Each structure stands twice: as C-alpha cells, then as structure tokens.
C-alpha cells in the first residue's frame, strides 16, 4: 500500500509540474502575441501616416503642375 501511495504522489507531483510548465508556456505565448499585435498596430499607423504624406505631396505636385500650365 505504501508503494502505491508513493507512486500516486509521484505521479501527482509530475502532473502538477507539467501543468505549471504548460501554463507558463501559454502565458509566454500570450505575451509574445500581445507584443506582436502592438508592433503591428504601430506599423499600420506608420503606413497610414506615410500614405497621407504621399497623398499630400502628390496633391502639391498636381497643383504646381496645373499652375505651371496656366
């Protein structure tokens, strides 16, 4: 009976350790995902800003070209 109890406790400890490892891995991946989402949001904002700036300068060039023709 003592051997069965010892084996049960050892299995229980091993399972608890494995669960803890898996929880840590999940938390780490969630943090990495959150970091990547934040980085993606910054890149999207930057791309939108660059598009707006290009549109602004294209408008300026079009206006100058039009004014030069008249």
N, C-alpha and C positions, 0 to 999 in steps of 0.2 A: 504494500500500500504506500509506503514511503517513497518508493521509486516512481510510482505512478504520479504522486503528488509533485515530486521534484521535476518530472518530465513535463507535467502540466504547467508548472510555474515557469519553467524554462521556455516553453512554447509561448506562454502568455507574454513573457518579457520580450521575446524575439518579435512577436507580433506588434507589441506596443512600440518597439524601436522602429520597426518597418513603417508603421503608421506615422510616426513622428517624422521619419525621413521623407515620406511621400508628402506630408503636409508642408514641410519646408520647401520641397521642390515646387509644389503648387504655388506657394507664396512667392518664391523667387521668379517663377514664370509670370505671375500676375504683375509683379513689379517691373519686369522687363517689358511686358506688353504695355503697361501704362507709360513707361518711358518712351517706347516706340510711338505710341499714339500721340504723346505730347510733341515729339520730334516731327511727326507727320503733320500735325496741326500748324506748327511753326513754318514748315516748308510750304504748306498750302497758302498760308498768309503771305509769305515772301513771294511766292509765284504770282499771287493776285496783285500784290503791290508792283511787281515788275511789269505785269500786263498793263496795269493802269498807267504806269510811267511811259511805257512804249506807246500806248494809245495817245497819251498827251503829246508826246513828241511827234508822232505821226500827224496829229491834228495841226501842230505848229508848222510842220513842213508843208502840209497841204495848204495852209493859209498863206504861207510865204510864197509858195509856188503860184497860187492863184493871184496874189497881189502883184507878183512879178510879171504875170502875163498881161495885166491891165495897166 
